[in-house]
Amino acid sequence: MRRMRRRSTTSGRLFCSTNGCASFLTVDPDRQLAFCEVCGYTRRLD
């Protein structure tokens, strides 16, 4: 998991930061949000 997180910062993809969820966030550029389809975590893009 630590390796995935390290790679995700260099690849430009956003990683879900909730505890135990190992998935990438889906970006919605119209609403300026990124969300996880697995656990429901939502993050604003600034």
C-alpha positions as CSV (number, residue, x, y, z in Angstrom):
1,M,0.0,0.0,0.0
2,R,2.8,2.4,0.8
3,R,4.4,1.7,-2.6
4,M,1.1,2.4,-4.3
5,R,0.8,5.7,-2.5
6,R,4.3,6.7,-3.4
7,R,3.7,5.9,-7.1
8,S,0.4,7.7,-7.2
9,T,2.0,11.0,-6.3
10,T,4.4,10.8,-9.2
11,S,1.8,9.6,-11.7
12,G,-0.6,12.5,-11.2
13,R,-3.5,10.3,-10.0
14,L,-5.1,11.1,-6.7
15,F,-5.1,8.3,-4.1
16,C,-7.9,7.9,-1.6
17,S,-6.7,8.9,1.8
18,T,-9.1,7.1,4.1
19,N,-7.8,4.4,6.3
20,G,-8.0,1.0,4.7
21,C,-9.2,2.1,1.2
22,A,-6.6,1.4,-1.5
23,S,-8.2,2.9,-4.5
24,F,-7.8,6.0,-6.7
25,L,-10.1,9.0,-6.8
26,T,-12.4,9.7,-9.7
27,V,-12.1,13.4,-10.8
28,D,-15.1,15.5,-11.7
29,P,-13.7,18.6,-13.3
30,D,-17.0,20.4,-13.7
31,R,-17.7,20.4,-9.9
32,Q,-14.1,20.6,-8.9
33,L,-14.4,17.4,-6.9
34,A,-12.6,14.1,-6.6
35,F,-14.4,11.2,-5.1
36,C,-13.8,7.5,-4.2
37,E,-16.3,5.1,-5.7
38,V,-15.5,2.4,-3.1
39,C,-15.8,4.2,0.2
40,G,-17.5,7.5,-0.7
41,Y,-14.7,9.8,0.3
42,T,-14.9,13.3,-1.4
43,R,-12.2,15.9,-1.8
44,R,-12.3,19.4,-3.2
45,L,-9.8,20.3,-5.9
46,D,-8.2,23.7,-5.5
